[in-house]
Amino acid sequence: MLGKMISAGAFAVAIVTGTAAHAAGDKAKVTLVYDHALPNVPGKSIKAVLVEYRPGGTSPGHTHPKSAFIYATVLEGSIKSQVNDGPVKIYKAGESFPEFPGDHHSVSANGSKTAPAKLLAVFVVNSDETELTTDDK
């Protein structure tokens, strides 16, 4: 139920704000769709981003703020993912995975060359964090 509420709220915010962080070529489009302070945890917020991949699309290797715990759910299609030195996995619509503080997300890509894919990443993070993703150099 919580997931449905977050998803519904996230999409409502996306429609209202239309905020897009980036989209270029085969690089995934990332949109902040939810940002709310946690009233019972001072200094922490829940933030959600919608990540949209074109067929064959990718995101560069990246990290997130050291305060971030992330729960990612595949909404559509399939996502190829590798966190730290773990195995490369393909997650299908309805499947999810976590990222813990300090993790390195080395592979993040559409699992298909012919169909789009969407991922909702929900962060619990320090409220003052403005950059949720730092691409590898």
C-alpha angles and dihedrals in degrees: 000000000000090000091053091049092049092046093048092047092045094053092045090054090047092054092049099044103028089199113170120186097194146330125177133153110314092343114116120257110239120197127183102227104168136026122168134153114239104242094206097044110057114218095016130103138184112231128177132197129194111218115199121192125195115218105294091008124151144189120220119250108279151164133222131220113297088241094057127110110184132198112191125193126189108230099179137010120348135304127210109213141174123181119194110322094330123122122284105255135188114222119196130207109298095025123109143189138192132235117202129210110288096017120143115222100207099169124037116155146131108276090217134061092201108040132053122244135204131200130187112209115193116197130198099198144148107288093233094060110113100169109062095177132038114191119221115261 
